[in-house]
Amino acid sequence: MFTGIIEELGIVDRVEPRAAGLRLAVRCRKVLEDAEIGSSISVGGVCLTAASVAPDSFSADVSPETARRSNLGGLRPGALVNLERPLSPSSRMGGHIVQGHVDGTGELVSLDALGDGNWWLSVQFPPDLDSYLVEKGSVAIDGISLTIAALEGDVLSATIVPHTYQNTALRVARSGHVVNLECDIIAKYVAKLLGRERESRPSGITTERLLDLGY
């Protein structure tokens, strides 16, 4: 489990296509301080397992499903990626619960300066994620925990504070950039439970209606 608070910017060193999926090598240092083969590392919001670890880099395999659902399949050497280690039991929860299980990708519509180092980020998201996104709710964009400030149709917006802009890959993002989206896991569970409740009720009959009728 992750928090969406980015620890380090990594640099993609190699992208090696495989018969199934690909292997990604990333140059970094901080997230490797306590890493070993088998460790989980969030790369651009995607939870990957380290297949090899060196003092200044690690490599991980990306499955065909992950490459299809995320933007990792489109990375090229030199690209910046947001990195985070898993939450430890003694850590403070600075963002929200982020699993590193990407729900889909969105497209960066705009990133406009607001002044004093703040930015207004707008991202178009796919229709199937709409039920899980609400104003003031949480969303992870390329692994960054953000609060949704506005929702207009299929576009969500969030304010990017100076620290986040300066210390994540957003600083090199441009209009049209593909970003990884992970919705709040709590929102997904609530939506499923509500769907089951609706399906279990006879058509047109609700608890409130039965009470009105004296039952």
C-alpha positions as CSV (number, residue, x, y, z in Angstrom):
1,M,0.0,0.0,0.0
2,F,1.2,3.5,-0.8
3,T,0.1,7.0,0.2
4,G,0.6,9.0,-3.0
5,I,3.3,11.2,-1.5
6,I,6.1,11.0,-4.0
7,E,9.6,10.3,-2.6
8,E,11.8,10.6,-5.6
9,L,11.9,11.3,-9.3
10,G,13.5,8.4,-11.3
11,I,14.8,8.4,-14.8
12,V,13.9,5.6,-17.1
13,D,17.2,4.0,-18.2
14,R,16.0,1.1,-20.4
15,V,12.8,-0.3,-21.8
16,E,13.2,-3.8,-23.0
17,P,10.3,-5.5,-24.9
18,R,9.8,-9.1,-24.0
19,A,7.7,-11.9,-25.6
20,A,5.1,-11.0,-23.0
21,G,5.2,-7.5,-21.6
22,L,8.5,-5.6,-21.0
23,R,11.3,-5.0,-18.5
24,L,11.8,-1.5,-17.2
25,A,15.1,-0.2,-15.7
26,V,15.0,3.0,-13.6
27,R,17.8,5.1,-12.3
28,C,17.3,6.4,-8.7
29,R,18.7,6.3,-5.2
30,K,16.4,7.2,-2.3
31,V,13.8,4.5,-2.9
32,L,16.6,1.9,-3.0
33,E,17.9,2.6,0.5
34,D,16.1,-0.5,1.9
35,A,15.2,-2.2,-1.3
36,E,16.0,-5.8,-2.3
37,I,14.9,-8.2,-5.0
38,G,11.2,-8.7,-4.5
39,S,10.5,-5.3,-3.0
40,S,7.5,-3.3,-4.2
41,I,8.1,0.2,-5.7
42,S,5.4,2.5,-7.2
43,V,6.5,3.7,-10.6
44,G,4.3,6.4,-11.9
45,G,1.5,5.1,-9.7
46,V,2.0,1.4,-10.7
47,C,3.1,-1.1,-8.1
48,L,6.0,-3.1,-9.6
49,T,8.2,-5.8,-8.1
50,A,12.0,-5.2,-8.2
51,A,13.6,-8.0,-10.3
52,S,17.1,-6.6,-9.8
53,V,18.5,-3.9,-7.5
54,A,21.8,-2.0,-7.9
55,P,23.2,0.9,-5.9
56,D,21.7,3.4,-8.3
57,S,19.0,1.6,-10.3
58,F,16.5,-1.2,-10.3
59,S,14.6,-3.2,-12.9
60,A,11.1,-4.6,-12.9
61,D,8.9,-6.6,-15.2
62,V,5.8,-5.1,-16.6
63,S,3.0,-7.6,-17.5
64,P,1.0,-7.3,-20.8
65,E,-2.0,-6.3,-18.7
66,T,-0.2,-3.6,-16.8
67,A,1.4,-2.2,-20.0
68,R,-2.1,-2.1,-21.6
69,R,-3.9,-0.5,-18.7
70,S,-1.2,2.1,-17.8
71,N,1.2,4.4,-19.5
72,L,4.3,2.3,-18.7
73,G,4.2,0.7,-22.2
74,G,4.8,4.1,-23.7
75,L,7.8,5.1,-21.6
76,R,11.1,5.9,-23.3
77,P,14.6,6.2,-22.0
78,G,15.1,9.5,-20.3
79,A,11.5,9.9,-19.1
80,L,10.9,11.1,-15.6
81,V,8.8,8.8,-13.3
82,N,7.4,9.3,-9.9
83,L,8.7,6.8,-7.3
84,E,7.4,5.8,-3.9
85,R,8.1,2.9,-1.5
86,P,5.3,1.1,0.3
87,L,3.9,2.5,3.5
88,S,5.5,1.0,6.6
89,P,3.4,0.4,9.8
90,S,5.1,3.3,11.6
91,S,4.7,5.9,8.7
92,R,2.3,8.8,8.8
93,M,-0.5,8.6,6.2
94,G,0.1,11.8,4.3
95,G,-2.1,11.2,1.3
96,H,-4.7,8.5,0.9
97,I,-4.8,4.7,0.4
98,V,-3.1,4.1,-3.0
99,Q,-2.7,0.4,-4.0
100,G,-0.7,1.0,-7.2
101,H,-3.4,-0.8,-9.2
102,V,-4.1,1.5,-12.0
103,D,-7.8,1.7,-13.1
104,G,-7.0,3.3,-16.5
105,T,-5.3,6.2,-18.2
106,G,-6.4,9.8,-18.7
107,E,-5.2,12.6,-20.9
108,L,-3.7,15.9,-19.6
109,V,-5.9,18.7,-20.9
110,S,-4.0,21.6,-19.4
111,L,-1.7,22.7,-16.7
112,D,-2.1,26.4,-16.0
113,A,-0.1,28.6,-13.7
114,L,-2.1,30.2,-10.9
115,G,0.7,32.3,-9.5
116,D,3.1,31.9,-6.6
117,G,4.2,28.5,-7.9
118,N,0.7,27.0,-7.9
119,W,-0.9,25.2,-10.9
120,W,-4.3,24.2,-12.0
121,L,-4.3,20.7,-13.5
122,S,-7.1,19.4,-15.7
123,V,-7.3,15.7,-16.9
124,Q,-9.9,14.0,-19.1
125,F,-10.8,10.6,-17.7
126,P,-12.6,7.6,-19.3
127,P,-16.4,7.2,-18.7
128,D,-16.1,4.0,-16.7
129,L,-14.3,5.9,-13.9
130,D,-17.0,8.6,-13.5
131,S,-18.8,6.8,-10.6
132,Y,-15.7,6.8,-8.4
133,L,-14.8,10.5,-8.8
134,V,-16.3,13.2,-6.6
135,E,-15.4,16.8,-5.8
136,K,-13.2,16.9,-2.7
137,G,-12.6,13.2,-3.1
138,S,-9.1,11.6,-3.7
139,V,-7.5,10.4,-6.9
140,A,-4.0,9.2,-7.7
141,I,-2.6,10.7,-10.9
142,D,0.7,9.1,-11.9
143,G,0.9,8.0,-8.3
144,I,0.4,11.5,-6.8
145,S,-2.3,11.8,-4.2
146,L,-4.5,14.7,-5.2
147,T,-7.8,16.2,-4.1
148,I,-10.4,16.7,-6.9
149,A,-11.2,20.4,-6.9
150,A,-13.7,20.4,-9.7
151,L,-15.5,18.0,-12.0
152,E,-16.9,19.1,-15.3
153,G,-18.2,16.3,-17.6
154,D,-15.4,14.0,-18.2
155,V,-12.7,16.4,-16.9
156,L,-11.4,16.5,-13.3
157,S,-9.3,19.3,-12.0
158,A,-6.9,19.7,-9.1
159,T,-4.7,22.3,-7.6
160,I,-0.9,21.5,-7.7
161,V,1.0,23.2,-4.9
162,P,4.6,24.3,-5.5
163,H,6.2,21.4,-3.7
164,T,4.3,18.8,-5.8
165,Y,5.1,20.6,-9.0
166,Q,8.8,20.9,-8.3
167,N,9.2,17.3,-7.0
168,T,7.2,15.2,-9.4
169,A,7.1,14.5,-13.1
170,L,4.3,17.0,-13.5
171,R,7.0,19.7,-14.0
172,V,7.6,18.2,-17.5
173,A,4.0,17.3,-18.4
174,R,2.4,18.8,-21.4
175,S,-1.1,18.9,-22.9
176,G,-1.9,15.5,-24.4
177,H,0.3,13.6,-22.0
178,V,-1.1,10.2,-20.9
179,V,-1.4,9.8,-17.1
180,N,-2.2,6.8,-14.9
181,L,-5.4,7.1,-12.9
182,E,-6.3,5.2,-9.7
183,C,-9.6,5.9,-8.0
184,D,-10.1,5.8,-4.3
185,I,-10.5,2.1,-3.3
186,I,-13.2,3.1,-0.7
187,A,-15.2,4.7,-3.5
188,K,-15.0,1.6,-5.6
189,Y,-16.2,-0.6,-2.7
190,V,-19.1,1.8,-1.9
191,A,-20.2,1.9,-5.5
192,K,-20.3,-1.9,-5.7
193,L,-22.2,-2.3,-2.5
194,L,-24.8,0.2,-3.5
195,G,-25.2,-1.6,-6.9
196,R,-25.8,-4.9,-5.1
197,E,-28.4,-3.2,-2.8
198,R,-30.3,-1.8,-5.8
199,E,-30.2,-5.2,-7.5
200,S,-31.6,-7.0,-4.4
201,R,-34.6,-4.7,-4.1
202,P,-37.9,-5.6,-6.0
203,S,-38.5,-3.1,-8.7
204,G,-40.1,0.1,-7.4
205,I,-40.0,-1.1,-3.7
206,T,-37.8,0.6,-1.2
207,T,-37.5,0.6,2.6
208,E,-39.0,4.1,2.7
209,R,-41.9,3.1,0.6
210,L,-42.7,0.1,2.8
211,L,-42.7,2.3,5.9
212,D,-45.0,4.8,4.1
213,L,-47.5,1.9,3.6
214,G,-47.4,0.9,7.2
215,Y,-45.2,-2.2,7.1
